[in-house]
Amino acid sequence: QGTVIPSPSQSTHSADIARLKKREKLLTKQVNMFMSGSGGCGDDEPGDDEDGVEDEKEEEEDDS
């Protein structure tokens, strides 16, 4: 354990972790916004809606 995180490396390690945590937080925020914000309430609804619209379009084209 002591060999893995010596004093000098600990500083860099901490900074790296802080950076990664910040990045992860940002990514998680974006994903959450995309998942819930995209449809409003539940990522299942928007996905279903999108599929239905796409299906309708395809059917219409096929019918014409």
N, CA, C and O atoms as a GROMACS GRO file, in nm:
protein
  256
    1GLN      N    1   0.083  -0.120   0.000
    1GLN     CA    2   0.000   0.000   0.000
    1GLN      C    3   0.087   0.126   0.000
    1GLN      O    4   0.066   0.218  -0.079
    2GLY      N    5   0.186   0.128   0.090
    2GLY     CA    6   0.274   0.245   0.099
    2GLY      C    7   0.353   0.265  -0.028
    2GLY      O    8   0.388   0.378  -0.064
    3THR      N    9   0.382   0.155  -0.098
    3THR     CA   10   0.461   0.167  -0.220
    3THR      C   11   0.374   0.217  -0.335
    3THR      O   12   0.424   0.283  -0.427
    4VAL      N   13   0.248   0.186  -0.331
    4VAL     CA   14   0.158   0.226  -0.440
    4VAL      C   15   0.133   0.376  -0.438
    4VAL      O   16   0.130   0.440  -0.543
    5ILE      N   17   0.115   0.433  -0.319
    5ILE     CA   18   0.088   0.577  -0.310
    5ILE      C   19   0.189   0.650  -0.221
    5ILE      O   20   0.158   0.681  -0.106
    6PRO      N   21   0.310   0.677  -0.274
    6PRO     CA   22   0.409   0.755  -0.198
    6PRO      C   23   0.369   0.902  -0.192
    6PRO      O   24   0.276   0.944  -0.260
    7SER      N   25   0.440   0.980  -0.110
    7SER     CA   26   0.406   1.122  -0.089
    7SER      C   27   0.399   1.201  -0.219
    7SER      O   28   0.296   1.264  -0.245
    8PRO      N   29   0.505   1.202  -0.302
    8PRO     CA   30   0.501   1.283  -0.425
    8PRO      C   31   0.392   1.240  -0.521
    8PRO      O   32   0.324   1.324  -0.580
    9SER      N   33   0.373   1.110  -0.537
    9SER     CA   34   0.274   1.060  -0.632
    9SER      C   35   0.132   1.084  -0.581
    9SER      O   36   0.038   1.098  -0.659
   10GLN      N   37   0.118   1.090  -0.449
   10GLN     CA   38  -0.015   1.108  -0.391
   10GLN      C   39  -0.077   1.239  -0.440
   10GLN      O   40  -0.197   1.244  -0.469
   11SER      N   41   0.004   1.343  -0.449
   11SER     CA   42  -0.046   1.472  -0.495
   11SER      C   43  -0.103   1.458  -0.636
   11SER      O   44  -0.215   1.501  -0.663
   12THR      N   45  -0.024   1.398  -0.725
   12THR     CA   46  -0.069   1.380  -0.863
   12THR      C   47  -0.192   1.290  -0.865
   12THR      O   48  -0.287   1.315  -0.940
   13HIS      N   49  -0.190   1.187  -0.782
   13HIS     CA   50  -0.300   1.092  -0.778
   13HIS      C   51  -0.429   1.164  -0.738
   13HIS      O   52  -0.534   1.147  -0.801
   14SER      N   53  -0.420   1.246  -0.633
   14SER     CA   54  -0.538   1.318  -0.584
   14SER      C   55  -0.592   1.410  -0.694
   14SER      O   56  -0.712   1.418  -0.716
   15ALA      N   57  -0.501   1.480  -0.761
   15ALA     CA   58  -0.542   1.572  -0.867
   15ALA      C   59  -0.610   1.493  -0.979
   15ALA      O   60  -0.712   1.535  -1.033
   16ASP      N   61  -0.552   1.378  -1.012
   16ASP     CA   62  -0.609   1.294  -1.118
   16ASP      C   63  -0.750   1.249  -1.080
   16ASP      O   64  -0.842   1.255  -1.160
   17ILE      N   65  -0.764   1.205  -0.957
   17ILE     CA   66  -0.894   1.157  -0.910
   17ILE      C   67  -0.996   1.270  -0.914
   17ILE      O   68  -1.110   1.251  -0.958
   18ALA      N   69  -0.955   1.388  -0.870
   18ALA     CA   70  -1.046   1.503  -0.870
   18ALA      C   71  -1.090   1.532  -1.013
   18ALA      O   72  -1.207   1.559  -1.040
   19ARG      N   73  -0.993   1.526  -1.104
   19ARG     CA   74  -1.023   1.552  -1.246
   19ARG      C   75  -1.121   1.448  -1.298
   19ARG      O   76  -1.220   1.483  -1.363
   20LEU      N   77  -1.093   1.322  -1.271
   20LEU     CA   78  -1.178   1.214  -1.320
   20LEU      C   79  -1.318   1.227  -1.260
   20LEU      O   80  -1.418   1.208  -1.329
   21LYS      N   81  -1.324   1.257  -1.131
   21LYS     CA   82  -1.454   1.271  -1.065
   21LYS      C   83  -1.535   1.382  -1.129
   21LYS      O   84  -1.654   1.368  -1.154
   22LYS      N   85  -1.467   1.495  -1.157
   22LYS     CA   86  -1.534   1.608  -1.221
   22LYS      C   87  -1.588   1.565  -1.356
   22LYS      O   88  -1.703   1.594  -1.391
   23ARG      N   89  -1.504   1.496  -1.432
   23ARG     CA   90  -1.542   1.452  -1.566
   23ARG      C   91  -1.659   1.356  -1.556
   23ARG      O   92  -1.756   1.367  -1.632
   24GLU      N   93  -1.650   1.261  -1.463
   24GLU     CA   94  -1.756   1.162  -1.447
   24GLU      C   95  -1.887   1.231  -1.411
   24GLU      O   96  -1.993   1.195  -1.461
   25LYS      N   97  -1.878   1.330  -1.323
   25LYS     CA   98  -1.997   1.404  -1.280
   25LYS      C   99  -2.062   1.471  -1.400
   25LYS      O  100  -2.184   1.467  -1.417
   26LEU      N  101  -1.978   1.531  -1.484
   26LEU     CA  102  -2.028   1.601  -1.602
   26LEU      C  103  -2.097   1.502  -1.695
   26LEU      O  104  -2.207   1.527  -1.743
   27LEU      N  105  -2.030   1.390  -1.719
   27LEU     CA  106  -2.085   1.289  -1.809
   27LEU      C  107  -2.216   1.236  -1.755
   27LEU      O  108  -2.314   1.221  -1.827
   28THR      N  109  -2.217   1.207  -1.625
   28THR     CA  110  -2.339   1.155  -1.563
   28THR      C  111  -2.451   1.256  -1.576
   28THR      O  112  -2.566   1.221  -1.603
   29LYS      N  113  -2.416   1.384  -1.557
   29LYS     CA  114  -2.516   1.491  -1.568
   29LYS      C  115  -2.574   1.491  -1.710
   29LYS      O  116  -2.696   1.498  -1.728
   30GLN      N  117  -2.485   1.483  -1.809
   30GLN     CA  118  -2.530   1.485  -1.948
   30GLN      C  119  -2.619   1.366  -1.977
   30GLN      O  120  -2.724   1.379  -2.039
   31VAL      N  121  -2.576   1.248  -1.931
   31VAL     CA  122  -2.653   1.127  -1.955
   31VAL      C  123  -2.790   1.138  -1.890
   31VAL      O  124  -2.892   1.104  -1.950
   32ASN      N  125  -2.792   1.185  -1.766
   32ASN     CA  126  -2.918   1.200  -1.694
   32ASN      C  127  -3.010   1.298  -1.766
   32ASN      O  128  -3.130   1.274  -1.780
   33MET      N  129  -2.952   1.409  -1.811
   33MET     CA  130  -3.031   1.509  -1.882
   33MET      C  131  -3.087   1.451  -2.011
   33MET      O  132  -3.202   1.474  -2.047
   34PHE      N  133  -3.004   1.374  -2.079
   34PHE     CA  134  -3.046   1.313  -2.205
   34PHE      C  135  -3.156   1.211  -2.182
   34PHE      O  136  -3.255   1.206  -2.255
   35MET      N  137  -3.138   1.130  -2.076
   35MET     CA  138  -3.234   1.024  -2.048
   35MET      C  139  -3.367   1.080  -2.002
   35MET      O  140  -3.471   1.048  -2.060
   36SER      N  141  -3.366   1.165  -1.898
   36SER     CA  142  -3.491   1.214  -1.840
   36SER      C  143  -3.538   1.341  -1.909
   36SER      O  144  -3.658   1.357  -1.935
   37GLY      N  145  -3.446   1.431  -1.939
   37GLY     CA  146  -3.484   1.558  -2.000
   37GLY      C  147  -3.537   1.542  -2.141
   37GLY      O  148  -3.622   1.620  -2.184
   38SER      N  149  -3.488   1.443  -2.212
   38SER     CA  150  -3.528   1.423  -2.351
   38SER      C  151  -3.678   1.396  -2.360
   38SER      O  152  -3.747   1.455  -2.444
   39GLY      N  153  -3.729   1.309  -2.276
   39GLY     CA  154  -3.870   1.274  -2.286
   39GLY      C  155  -3.954   1.345  -2.183
   39GLY      O  156  -4.074   1.365  -2.205
   40GLY      N  157  -3.895   1.384  -2.072
   40GLY     CA  158  -3.972   1.452  -1.968
   40GLY      C  159  -3.984   1.362  -1.847
   40GLY      O  160  -3.927   1.392  -1.742
   41CYS      N  161  -4.060   1.252  -1.860
   41CYS     CA  162  -4.075   1.161  -1.746
   41CYS      C  163  -4.051   1.018  -1.792
   41CYS      O  164  -4.142   0.953  -1.843
   42GLY      N  165  -3.929   0.970  -1.774
   42GLY     CA  166  -3.899   0.831  -1.811
   42GLY      C  167  -3.841   0.820  -1.950
   42GLY      O  168  -3.895   0.875  -2.045
   43ASP      N  169  -3.728   0.746  -1.960
   43ASP     CA  170  -3.664   0.730  -2.091
   43ASP      C  171  -3.737   0.625  -2.174
   43ASP      O  172  -3.706   0.607  -2.292
   44ASP      N  173  -3.834   0.555  -2.115
   44ASP     CA  174  -3.907   0.452  -2.189
   44ASP      C  175  -4.005   0.517  -2.285
   44ASP      O  176  -4.025   0.470  -2.397
   45GLU      N  177  -4.067   0.627  -2.241
   45GLU     CA  178  -4.166   0.696  -2.324
   45GLU      C  179  -4.106   0.751  -2.452
   45GLU      O  180  -4.153   0.719  -2.562
   46PRO      N  181  -4.002   0.834  -2.442
   46PRO     CA  182  -3.943   0.891  -2.563
   46PRO      C  183  -3.894   0.785  -2.660
   46PRO      O  184  -3.910   0.798  -2.781
   47GLY      N  185  -3.835   0.678  -2.606
   47GLY     CA  186  -3.785   0.570  -2.691
   47GLY      C  187  -3.901   0.507  -2.767
   47GLY      O  188  -3.890   0.481  -2.887
   48ASP      N  189  -4.011   0.481  -2.696
   48ASP     CA  190  -4.128   0.419  -2.758
   48ASP      C  191  -4.187   0.511  -2.863
   48ASP      O  192  -4.222   0.468  -2.973
   49ASP      N  193  -4.196   0.640  -2.827
   49ASP     CA  194  -4.253   0.739  -2.918
   49ASP      C  195  -4.172   0.746  -3.046
   49ASP      O  196  -4.226   0.745  -3.157
   50GLU      N  197  -4.039   0.752  -3.028
   50GLU     CA  198  -3.952   0.765  -3.145
   50GLU      C  199  -3.971   0.644  -3.236
   50GLU      O  200  -3.979   0.657  -3.359
   51ASP      N  201  -3.979   0.528  -3.175
   51ASP     CA  202  -3.993   0.405  -3.252
   51ASP      C  203  -4.123   0.408  -3.331
   51ASP      O  204  -4.127   0.373  -3.449
   52GLY      N  205  -4.231   0.451  -3.264
   52GLY     CA  206  -4.361   0.455  -3.329
   52GLY      C  207  -4.360   0.549  -3.448
   52GLY      O  208  -4.411   0.515  -3.555
   53VAL      N  209  -4.302   0.667  -3.430
   53VAL     CA  210  -4.297   0.766  -3.538
   53VAL      C  211  -4.218   0.709  -3.654
   53VAL      O  212  -4.258   0.721  -3.770
   54GLU      N  213  -4.103   0.647  -3.622
   54GLU     CA  214  -4.020   0.591  -3.729
   54GLU      C  215  -4.096   0.482  -3.803
   54GLU      O  216  -4.092   0.472  -3.926
   55ASP      N  217  -4.166   0.399  -3.726
   55ASP     CA  218  -4.239   0.288  -3.785
   55ASP      C  219  -4.347   0.341  -3.877
   55ASP      O  220  -4.366   0.291  -3.988
   56GLU      N  221  -4.419   0.444  -3.830
   56GLU     CA  222  -4.527   0.502  -3.909
   56GLU      C  223  -4.472   0.554  -4.042
   56GLU      O  224  -4.529   0.528  -4.148
   57LYS      N  225  -4.361   0.627  -4.034
   57LYS     CA  226  -4.302   0.684  -4.154
   57LYS      C  227  -4.268   0.574  -4.253
   57LYS      O  228  -4.297   0.584  -4.372
   58GLU      N  229  -4.206   0.468  -4.200
   58GLU     CA  230  -4.165   0.358  -4.287
   58GLU      C  231  -4.288   0.296  -4.354
   58GLU      O  232  -4.288   0.267  -4.474
   59GLU      N  233  -4.393   0.275  -4.274
   59GLU     CA  234  -4.514   0.214  -4.326
   59GLU      C  235  -4.575   0.302  -4.434
   59GLU      O  236  -4.616   0.253  -4.540
   60GLU      N  237  -4.581   0.432  -4.406
   60GLU     CA  238  -4.640   0.527  -4.501
   60GLU      C  239  -4.567   0.520  -4.634
   60GLU      O  240  -4.628   0.514  -4.740
   61GLU      N  241  -4.433   0.520  -4.624
   61GLU     CA  242  -4.353   0.516  -4.746
   61GLU      C  243  -4.382   0.388  -4.824
   61GLU      O  244  -4.391   0.387  -4.946
   62ASP      N  245  -4.397   0.279  -4.748
   62ASP     CA  246  -4.420   0.150  -4.811
   62ASP      C  247  -4.558   0.149  -4.878
   62ASP      O  248  -4.576   0.089  -4.984
   63ASP      N  249  -4.655   0.214  -4.815
   63ASP     CA  250  -4.792   0.216  -4.863
   63ASP      C  251  -4.804   0.296  -4.993
   63ASP      O  252  -4.876   0.259  -5.085
   64SER      N  253  -4.731   0.407  -4.997
   64SER     CA  254  -4.744   0.496  -5.112
   64SER      C  255  -4.705   0.426  -5.241
   64SER      O  256  -4.709   0.487  -5.348
   0.00000   0.00000   0.00000
